[in-house]
Amino acid sequence: MLWTNRIFKQKTKTSKEVNHIIDAVENTKKTMGHLLNEIRENYSITETHKSIT
């Protein structure tokens, strides 16, 4: 999902550009914590959001 956000922000025009972004995201060396923080920032998720279970 995160890469789709980047694809739309960069307004890619070809599938080659899309694949480049997806590869960059999938091959990142970020830890899961960094990835989750980036997702929180991109989707404006706060610590007060709770899962419904």
C-alpha positions in Angstrom: 0.0 0.0 0.0 2.8 2.4 0.8 4.3 2.2 -2.6 0.9 3.0 -4.2 1.0 6.2 -2.2 4.4 7.0 -3.6 3.3 6.1 -7.1 0.4 8.5 -7.0 2.4 11.3 -5.4 5.1 11.0 -8.2 2.4 10.7 -10.9 4.2 8.0 -12.8 3.5 7.6 -16.5 4.9 4.2 -17.4 4.9 0.7 -15.8 8.7 0.9 -15.7 8.5 3.9 -13.4 6.0 2.1 -11.2 8.2 -1.0 -11.0 11.2 1.1 -10.1 9.3 2.6 -7.1 8.0 -0.8 -6.0 11.5 -2.3 -6.2 12.9 0.5 -4.2 10.3 0.1 -1.5 10.6 -3.7 -1.4 14.4 -3.6 -1.2 14.7 -1.0 1.5 16.7 -1.9 4.6 14.3 -0.2 7.0 13.2 -2.0 10.1 9.5 -2.8 10.6 9.3 0.0 13.2 10.5 2.6 10.7 8.1 1.2 8.1 5.2 1.4 10.5 6.1 5.0 11.4 6.2 5.9 7.8 2.8 4.4 7.2 1.5 6.3 10.3 2.8 9.6 8.9 1.5 9.0 5.3 -2.0 8.0 6.4 -2.2 10.4 9.5 -2.6 7.5 12.0 -2.2 8.6 15.6 -1.3 6.5 18.7 -4.9 7.0 19.8 -6.3 4.9 16.9 -7.2 1.5 18.3 -8.0 -1.7 16.4 -11.5 -3.0 16.8 -11.2 -6.5 18.1 
